[in-house]
């Protein structure tokens, strides 16, 4: 029971479950890593594969005022970030895009055709 109380007493971005990391720690780790990747691949296209929580934190990094936004990142979705060569600012070009699944009829034929579980 005490675990649940600690969740409600601490803002979710600071809460850390036994042995895990907080959302702030996750965000810092992901952003730090991708900044290193970007520095090592200036002018190149890079593909990075990650899980929903990491991708969501990266989406929030592009627009800090919307940090509290809650959004589900669909499995297999495309999330495209661009780093401005002028300002170094992260620009979110696509977030949670599953259009590539619709194009081939995949969403209509699986998960009951609702596409919600993609």
Secondary structure, 3 states (H helix, E strand, C coil): CHHHHHHHHCCCCCCCCCCCCCHHHHHHHHHHHHHHHHHHCCCCCCCCCCCHHHHHHHHHHCCHHHCCCCCCCCCCCEEEEEECCCCCCEEEEEEEECHHHHHCCHHHHCHHHCCCCC
